Amino acid sequence: HDGFMPTLGGNVLHLEAARHPLIDPKKVVPNTYTLDASTRMCIISGPNTGGKTVSLKIIGLFTLMAYCGIPLLAKKANIPFYDAVFADIGDESSIQSSLSTFSAHIFHIASILNEATAQSLVLLDELGSGTDPDEGESLAIAILHAFHQQGCTLVATTHYNRIKSIAYEYRDWE
């Protein structure tokens, strides 16, 4: 399978030519991801073709696989030691708990904000979705700002145009 045993430690997450293990090897598109001390947040955007969430899942899955000593489907990899990996991926609405899709996401993200540290990896899929687009976009920006202040490593997917452009402004938020 052309697996690679990653290097563990340091402050750089690097996955070179990473391939999701559940996608047909003849169809998978390898991607490279790098997050370091100066680039702790990554915003992934694009059309509805599944690539954004697959990228998000590769980063989380490969981090956990590396901690378990499982070779990664990548040409090269380095994974920092995170104190925790948090994810808000998918729809966790619940009729029994009276939670809409939006409420479930907000509840889960609030829990992550309370527990995440500067040494955590946070993965957020379709940030701010499930509500009015203007309100969701504004809330997503506030959530990104809160995680930025915590100093954690964050990867988020989005369709919102303002979030795509605000990613370039984080340097000014220091």
Phi, psi and omega per residue, in radians:
H1 nan 0.010 -3.129
D2 1.065 0.765 3.122
G3 -1.314 2.741 -3.127
F4 -2.316 2.290 3.066
M5 -1.428 2.034 -3.056
P6 -1.294 2.773 2.956
T7 -1.470 2.390 3.125
L8 -1.907 2.453 3.073
G9 1.966 -3.141 -3.093
G10 1.366 -2.932 -3.114
N11 -2.111 0.350 3.137
V12 -2.053 2.161 2.969
L13 -1.658 2.057 -3.127
H14 -2.389 2.133 3.058
L15 -2.175 1.956 -3.100
E16 -1.763 2.185 -3.141
A17 0.924 0.837 -3.141
A18 -1.274 2.398 -3.134
R19 -2.202 2.249 3.128
H20 -1.122 2.271 -3.053
P21 -1.192 -0.300 -3.111
L22 -1.707 -0.003 3.109
I23 -1.707 2.402 -3.137
D24 -0.835 2.156 -3.107
P25 -0.983 -0.435 3.125
K26 -1.382 -0.311 -3.080
K27 -1.951 -0.308 -3.052
V28 -1.152 2.475 3.079
V29 -1.853 1.972 3.137
P30 -1.197 2.492 3.106
N31 -2.310 2.697 3.107
T32 -1.994 2.353 -3.128
Y33 -2.248 2.362 3.079
T34 -2.447 2.165 3.033
L35 -2.244 2.292 -3.135
D36 -2.370 -2.950 -3.074
A37 -1.066 -0.533 -3.139
S38 -1.610 -0.207 3.104
T39 -2.288 1.424 -3.088
R40 -1.621 -0.210 -3.118
M41 -2.176 2.385 3.120
C42 -2.245 2.170 3.082
I43 -1.857 2.132 -3.136
I44 -1.886 2.197 3.120
S45 -2.258 2.912 3.119
G46 2.673 3.135 -3.091
P47 -1.265 2.996 3.141
N48 -1.385 1.326 3.093
T49 -2.208 0.123 3.069
G50 1.607 -0.204 -3.078
G51 -1.188 -0.591 -3.120
K52 -1.134 -0.897 -3.113
T53 -1.181 -0.635 3.085
V54 -1.066 -0.760 3.109
S55 -1.059 -0.796 3.129
L56 -1.036 -0.795 -3.128
K57 -1.180 -0.636 3.106
I58 -1.053 -0.785 -3.115
I59 -1.080 -0.816 3.122
G60 -1.185 -0.835 -3.121
L61 -1.071 -0.810 -3.110
F62 -1.163 -0.583 3.075
T63 -1.079 -0.846 -3.120
L64 -1.220 -0.651 3.086
M65 -1.089 -0.717 3.134
A66 -1.075 -0.732 3.125
Y67 -1.111 -0.445 3.134
C68 -1.599 -0.020 3.140
G69 1.382 0.381 -3.138
I70 -1.628 2.263 3.102
P71 -1.047 2.514 -3.119
L72 -1.733 2.570 3.069
L73 -1.445 1.452 -3.116
A74 -2.739 2.755 3.086
K75 -1.315 -0.568 -3.099
K76 -2.740 2.588 -3.138
A77 -2.744 2.490 2.973
N78 -2.348 2.306 -3.136
I79 -2.196 2.143 3.055
P80 -1.205 2.868 3.010
F81 -1.493 1.946 3.065
Y82 -1.690 2.559 3.099
D83 -1.336 -0.338 3.105
A84 -2.868 2.698 3.030
V85 -2.107 2.110 -3.133
F86 -2.000 2.510 3.136
A87 -2.490 2.433 2.952
D88 -2.163 1.645 -3.066
I89 -2.302 2.268 3.067
G90 1.625 -3.097 -3.074
D91 -1.817 2.029 3.128
E92 -1.997 0.650 3.102
S93 -1.134 2.694 -3.094
S94 -2.567 2.102 3.092
I95 -1.207 -0.688 -3.116
Q96 -1.078 -0.650 -3.102
S97 -1.679 0.108 -3.088
S98 0.953 0.709 3.120
L99 -1.875 2.102 3.001
S100 -1.334 3.013 3.066
T101 -0.969 -0.837 -3.121
F102 -1.094 -0.826 -3.135
S103 -1.075 -0.702 3.127
A104 -1.096 -0.759 3.107
H105 -1.087 -0.796 -3.110
I106 -1.119 -0.749 3.113
F107 -1.041 -0.818 -3.111
H108 -1.161 -0.756 3.140
I109 -1.138 -0.672 3.092
A110 -1.085 -0.703 3.092
S111 -1.101 -0.735 3.124
I112 -1.116 -0.770 3.125
L113 -1.025 -0.632 3.133
N114 -1.251 -0.464 -3.043
E115 -1.831 -0.469 -3.057
A116 -1.190 2.578 3.089
T117 -2.158 -3.131 3.097
A118 -1.149 -0.261 3.137
Q119 -1.779 0.241 -3.097
S120 -1.724 2.713 2.981
L121 -1.859 2.214 -3.106
V122 -2.129 2.267 3.137
L123 -2.094 2.114 -3.104
L124 -2.193 2.062 -3.117
D125 -1.697 2.288 3.117
E126 0.899 0.966 -3.116
L127 -0.970 2.242 3.099
G128 1.424 0.130 -3.116
S129 -1.375 2.916 3.046
G130 1.582 0.145 3.117
T131 -2.543 -3.058 3.095
D132 -0.897 2.282 -3.069
P133 -0.971 -0.731 3.141
D134 -1.152 -0.768 3.127
E135 -1.189 -0.722 3.124
G136 -1.093 -0.719 3.127
E137 -1.127 -0.775 3.117
S138 -1.135 -0.742 3.106
L139 -1.123 -0.714 3.121
A140 -1.058 -0.714 3.116
I141 -1.121 -0.728 3.108
A142 -1.125 -0.688 3.122
I143 -1.135 -0.788 3.104
L144 -1.044 -0.721 3.127
H145 -1.091 -0.737 -3.139
A146 -1.109 -0.767 3.107
F147 -1.172 -0.638 3.094
H148 -1.061 -0.735 3.123
Q149 -1.139 -0.574 3.103
Q150 -1.235 -0.397 3.095
G151 1.438 0.209 -3.134
C152 -1.322 2.922 3.007
T153 -1.517 2.225 -3.043
L154 -2.319 2.394 3.006
V155 -2.191 2.206 -3.114
A156 -2.347 2.561 3.037
T157 -1.884 2.652 -3.122
T158 -2.824 2.807 2.954
H159 -1.942 -0.204 -3.036
Y160 -1.238 2.244 -3.115
N161 -1.151 -0.693 -3.126
R162 -1.131 -0.604 3.115
I163 -1.179 -0.690 3.107
K164 -1.036 -0.752 -3.107
S165 -1.368 -0.550 -3.098
I166 -1.214 -0.384 3.128
A167 -0.994 -0.561 -3.137
Y168 -1.330 -0.255 -3.085
E169 -1.612 -0.089 -3.070
Y170 -1.010 -0.549 3.130
R171 -1.028 -0.518 -3.124
D172 -1.429 -0.170 -3.094
W173 -1.497 -0.092 -3.067
E174 -1.059 nan nan
